[in-house]
Amino acid sequence: PRFAADVAVDGNLVYLGSPTDGSTTPVLEHGEVEIWLNEGGGVFEFNDAVSGDRDNVTFGDQFGSNIDVDAGLLIVGAPFDQDRAGAAYFFDCSEATLCQRTAKFVGDVLTDGEFGYDVEIEGDLALVSARLSGNAPLSGNAVLYRRVNGNWNETTQLFDPTDAESTDEYVVLGLDAGAVVLGSSLEDQHGYDAGAVFAFRVPEENEVVNPAGIGVSPAS
């Protein structure tokens, strides 16, 4: 199994994403995230583990392929969930008790877009990218979420509005209260698979924004 394929640290807790968790049926590698407590002096103690719904009965969900955590709020990508539509899971691990799931968002079931390909969380903002679901048939996109009164809600979708055909495979390079930065290693407007970086302004709460017009800046 791909133990600790992605790792996140929050205080004295270490989160280990293992998208192929060694399930008894080899093809059904659903994955899990283990949480370990750093007791100091090089001593770590197992604290908790979380998993997804195990919806993909063909390949396994790949839950834990990408993870991020901030102030006890954990986000987990499962890009093969729902037969590769993909999903992102949100957990609250801020209390002394075990982690509690607070939300799950599923990608477009018509595109097999592998939603949850990359994830990041910062305060009350979270970003989830989809590898093959966006403005063009083979183009990626990302979805921005905002937490209000403890509930996660979709804010807007982010993509390159000039992209007509390239397979972008967005990864999240940065997220804070003011901006989102996405990397696209296969973007080809400036040469075949030349790559690009796109910067987006984060909309204010309750602001209505055209997702194709919020400050896309491809690299030159």
N, C-alpha and C positions, 0 to 999 in steps of 0.2 A: 504493500500500500504506500501511497505518497504521503507519508506522515510528515506533518509540518511543511506542506507545500507553500503555505503562507503563514506569516507570524505577525502578531500585533501585541504591543505591550501597553498596559494602562495601570499606572501605579505599581503595585506589587503583584499584579496578575498578568500572566502570560497566556495568550490565546493562540492555539495551534490549529490551523485549518488543514484537514486531511481529506481531500476530495475522493480518494479511493481508500476506504477504511477497512478493507479486507473482509467484506461481507462474505457470508458462507457460500453464496452463489457468485462466482467470480465476475460474471458480466454485470451484475447488479451492484456496482460500486457507488453507493449513494453518498457516502462521506459523512463527516461530523467535524465539530470543533470542540477540542478539549481545552479546559481552563485550568491552569496550574498556578498555585500560590507560591511565590518566592518568599521563603522564610528566612533568607539571608544565609551567608556562609556557604553558598553553593548548594543549599538544600531546597528542593522543590517538592511540593505535595499536591497530588491530584485534588482538584476542587469541584469540578462539574464538567458536564459535556452536553452539547446541544446538537440536534439533528433536524433535518427537514421532514417533509411529508412522504418522501420516497415514492414520488409519482411516476417516474420514468421506469416502466417495467421492461424496457429493451436495453438501455445502456446504463441505468443508474443516474442519479441527479447531479453528481459532482458537487454536492454541497460542501462548502469550505474551500473551493478553488481560489476565491479571493475573500479576504476579511479585512475589517477595520473596526477600531473601537475608539471612543472618546468619552471620557467621564462616565464610564459604565454603560454607555450605549453602544451596542454591538450590531454591525451589519454584516451579513453573510451572503455571498453570491452562490447560486446554484444554477449554472448555465445550461445544464441538461434537464432540469426540472420540466415537467409537463411535456415530455417528448421533445426536448430541445427548444421549446419556447423560452425557457429560462425563468428564474425567479430570484427575488431578493428578499431575505428574511431580516426582520428587525427584532432585537432582543434588548431587554432592560436588565443589566447585570449590576446595577448600581447599589442594590441593597445587599445586606449580608446573607440573605437567602439565595436560593438557586436562581439562575437566569430565567426570566419570563419572556415568552414571545409576545410582541406587541403588534406586529403587522407582517403581512406577506403580500408582495406585489408580483404579478406574473406578467411576462412579456407577451408579445403578439403571437397567438397560437397558430396563425396562418403563415408565418414567415420562418419558423424555426430559428429565430434570431439570436438565440443564446443570450438572453437578457440575464444580467448578473455576471457578465464577462469580466467586469472590473467594478469595484465599489469603493466609496470613500465616505466618511462621515466627519463632520466638524460642527460641534455644538448642535444647533437645531436644524442644520442642513445636511442632506445626504445626496449622493450622486451615484447613479447606477448606469453603466453603459451596456449596450447590446451590440454584439459583433456584426450582425447581418440584418438589422432592422432599422430603417430610417427613411431619408428623403428619396433614395433610389433603391431599386430592387436588391442590390448587393451592398448597400451602404449602411454603416453603423450609425447609431445615435446614442444619446444619453438622456436620462430623465432626472430632473432635479426634484427633490422632496424637501418639504419643510415641516417641522414638528410644531404644532400649535396646541396648547392645552393638553400635552401628552399624546396627541394623535398625529401620525404621519400622513401627509397628504401630498399628492403630486402637484408641483408648481408649474413646470413647463418642460417641454422636450427641447433638446439642443442638438443641432446638426448643422452641417455645412450646406447652406442653401444653394450654392453654386455647383454642388456635386451632382453629376448626372449619371455616373456609372461606376465609379471606383469602389472597391471594397475597403472601407476605412479602418475597421477594427479598432475603434476608439479605446484608449486606456486613459484613466484619470491621472493627470499629472499634478493637479493642485485644486484645492477647494477652500475658500474662506468666505467670510461674510460679504465680500465685495466682488469676487471674481471666481470663475471656473476656468481651468485650463485643461484641455483635452489633447492628447497626442494621437496621431494617426500615422502609423508607420507605412501604410500602403497607399496613402493619398497620392494621386499622380498628376495633379494639375501642373506641376513644375518638373515633370519628368516621370517616367514609369517607376512606380513604387518609391518616389523620392521622399515621401513623407511630409508631414506638416504639423504645426501646432496651432490650435484654435483657442482663442480667449473669448469668453462670454461674460457679460455683466450679470451679476445675480439680481433678479428683479426684487423689488421691495415687496413686503407682505401685502397681499390683496391687489398687487399691481397686475393689470392685464397687459401681457406682452406678446407680440407676434414672435413665435419661436424662430422664424427665419430672419429676424432683423434686430438682434440684440448684440451686435458688435463682434461679428466673426472676423478673425484676423489670421488668414493663412500665412505660413512662412513663405518668404520669397527666396 
